[in-house]
Amino acid sequence: MSDTTTHLLLPYILAAQAQKHVTHNEALRILDGLVQLSVLDRDLTAPPGSPSDGDRYIVASGATGDWAGWDLNVALWTDGAWLRLPPRTGWRAWVEDEGLLLVYGGAGWIGSTPDVLQNMALLGLGTTADASNPFSAKLNAALWTAKTVAEGGTGDLFYTMNKEAAGDDLGLTLQTGFVTKALVGLFGSDRFRLAVSADGSTFFDGLSVDNATGIVDQPRLPRFKAYTNYDNYVGVGTWTKIGLNITDHNDQGAFNAANNHFVAPVDGTYLFGATLLYKINASATARMRGRLVLNGTTEIRGSMGEISATHVSLATAIWLQTMVPLTAGDTVELQGYFRVADGYFAADQTSFWGCKIG
């Protein structure tokens, strides 16, 4: 029969043993050192100078002094001496200075957190995961960094997201107060989209990229092209707004055909152009001008053009183009002018166009 227990090596009280209390106290001392094991440190190779009764350490490799030969053992200071407690497989120890739980694996102490996590149903970091969000994290920052070549990696970093079929959705949902304000990804097709919303239910595509061609589109970009389907008569010596009653394009309804002007929907830089085609009334000696006007009164710098030679009816034209910063609500209109003789600006070929570029 052994004199000690199998796992903790506690001494038995033997039959007819004298001073049985000594053996009993020794067993209690070992139990007190091992049960709910918590050590102060695991990096020391020599005993500290002034230990307190009950202090425990995992002895580091290469131990010296009173700990010589105790590598990886538990050292307990009790009754004025160091007591060696050889670990057994499965012992757990809390390392107080690191806030780390270790397990003895038979050859050394290892972290209790597994190196591999596979096929987990739920994972929550700082919050509770559920069936709708099986991976959930509540934190203020996250970092993904490439494994370097020196560490055995390639130095690259790819974050891969995959959907089953083209008609499925794949992307990032950006929210404020759990109300979706933006979507970035592939939604309902393989075309890349960036969409925004004010209420989380109605979305507008700000950017779209055709995955087959790489062509970029901005569906909500303010842009228009308007023309007149009737001849605009203009008298001599008076700047006159050109009536442009038909639109080929009018994204966001930015061109107001009722008032014959463009209305800026948002602040930004806009590019405008216009064509004024001359049509004779009575004399080809008319002198023709055209310009773009801001808010009905201010000529936009660089937008005015004039042809002073004798005109050819339905052949002579002025082409205007300029760029201008606008504030939401500003209007831009096309105006024409004749001097010397009156005339018309011809139907169908007199046009005005523009778009937001910045």
Secondary structure, DSSP 4 states (H G I P E B T S, - for coil): --SB-SSS-PBPPPTT-SSHHHHHHHHHHHHHHHTT-EES-S--SS--SSPPTT-EEEPPSS--GGGTT-TT-EEEEETTEEEEE---TT-EEEETTTTEEEEE-SSSEEESS-S---S-S-EEESS---SS-SEEE--S-----PPPGGGTS-S--------SSTTSEEEEEEEETTEEEEEEEEESSSSEEEEEESSSSSEEEEEEE-TTT--EE-TT--EEEEE-SS-EEE-BT--EE----EEEEEETT-EETTTTEEE-SSSEEEEEEEEEEEEESS-TT-EEEEEEEETTTEEPTT--EEE-SPP-TTT-EEEEEEEEEE-TT-EEEEEEEEESS-EEE-TTT-EEEEEE--
